Amino acid sequence: MPFTVIWYGRRGIVDKVSFDAEKAAKDYAIAMFPTRKGDDGIVSVEVRKDNGAVVFSHAEN
């Protein structure tokens, strides 16, 4: 089942990245959040299943 990491900025979706495994998607989101926050102004990230269900989310002001 594909999983999508969705990066959000203050004005909406900034980027989407697809993964085949939930663990890989979640690990990527956790590892990249500090970098993307500083470089791209990311305020939150979600990992979603192919059916749209959120399996992980993280946000910071």
C-alpha positions in Angstrom: 0.0 0.0 0.0 1.5 3.4 -1.0 2.0 6.1 1.6 2.4 9.8 0.9 4.3 12.3 3.0 2.7 15.7 2.6 4.6 18.8 3.6 2.5 21.9 4.6 3.6 25.5 4.8 1.5 28.4 6.1 -0.3 28.7 2.7 -1.0 25.0 2.1 0.7 22.0 0.5 4.3 22.6 -0.4 5.4 19.1 -1.5 4.4 15.4 -1.6 6.7 12.3 -1.6 5.5 8.7 -2.1 6.8 5.6 -0.3 6.0 1.9 -0.4 6.3 1.4 3.4 4.7 3.2 6.3 7.9 3.0 8.4 10.1 4.5 5.6 7.6 7.4 5.1 7.4 8.1 8.9 11.2 7.9 9.4 11.7 10.3 6.4 9.1 12.8 7.8 10.7 12.8 11.3 14.3 13.0 10.0 13.6 15.8 7.4 11.2 18.0 9.4 13.9 20.2 11.0 15.6 20.8 7.7 12.4 21.4 5.8 11.2 23.7 8.5 14.3 25.9 8.3 14.8 25.8 4.5 11.2 25.7 3.2 9.1 27.2 6.0 7.3 23.9 6.7 4.9 24.0 9.6 3.5 20.5 9.6 3.9 17.1 7.9 1.5 14.2 7.5 1.9 10.6 6.4 -1.3 9.3 4.7 -2.3 5.9 3.4 -3.5 5.5 -0.2 -7.1 5.7 1.1 -6.4 9.2 2.6 -6.3 8.1 6.3 -3.6 9.9 8.3 -1.2 7.5 10.0 1.3 10.1 11.4 1.3 13.9 11.8 3.7 16.4 13.3 3.4 20.2 13.6 5.4 23.1 15.1 4.7 26.8 15.2 
